[in-house]
Amino acid sequence: MIALIVGARGAGKSTVGKMLESYGFSICMNEARYIKAEPNKGEKARDLVYRDAYSEVSELVRRGLNVSCEFTGTDKRWPSFKESLSEGFPLVVIKVECPPLMAAQRVDKRGWANHSFSSSGELTRIQNKSRDILFDFRVDNSGSLQDTEKQVLRIINQCVGDKNG
């Protein structure tokens, strides 16, 4: 199964991905790819981010692994990426949300303020655009880590069965 994790920057996609990893999912982290392919580095660089993610996720699933992969879901490549993966593999979209101010504080805490993708205008654009993303499950990541993990575990149990007791 593929769990595509979407949401605004700072919403907690990586947190949810790491929680899925602790339950046996392989994780495809795309934030580092995006940092290397910032929007000012051109469309070809961003195309490579999606191509590399598709290759990595496809290979892991072919090997019989459950995989989580994170994106904001607001890039123009997102719909075709999701569609391509869903044609060959079972797939769910998990949308991670938190209040915009909380997301901005998390981004700031990571020291990403100097990256073009972390400007207040870009964060607002992504937050607004992410409202339109279609999803199968929603995770509210504005509470404690324990609250978030309970939501993640419910999703795992619903999608792949209770393998932890």
Secondary structure, DSSP 8 states (H G I E B T S, - for coil): -EEEEE--TTSSHHHHHHHHHHTT-EEE--HHHHHHT-GGG-HHHHHHHHHHHHHHHHHHHHTT--EEEEE-S-STTHHHHHHHHHHHS-EEEEEEE--HHHHHHHHHHTT-TTSGGGSHHHHHHHHHHGGG---SEEEE-SS-HHHHHHHHHHHHHHHH-----
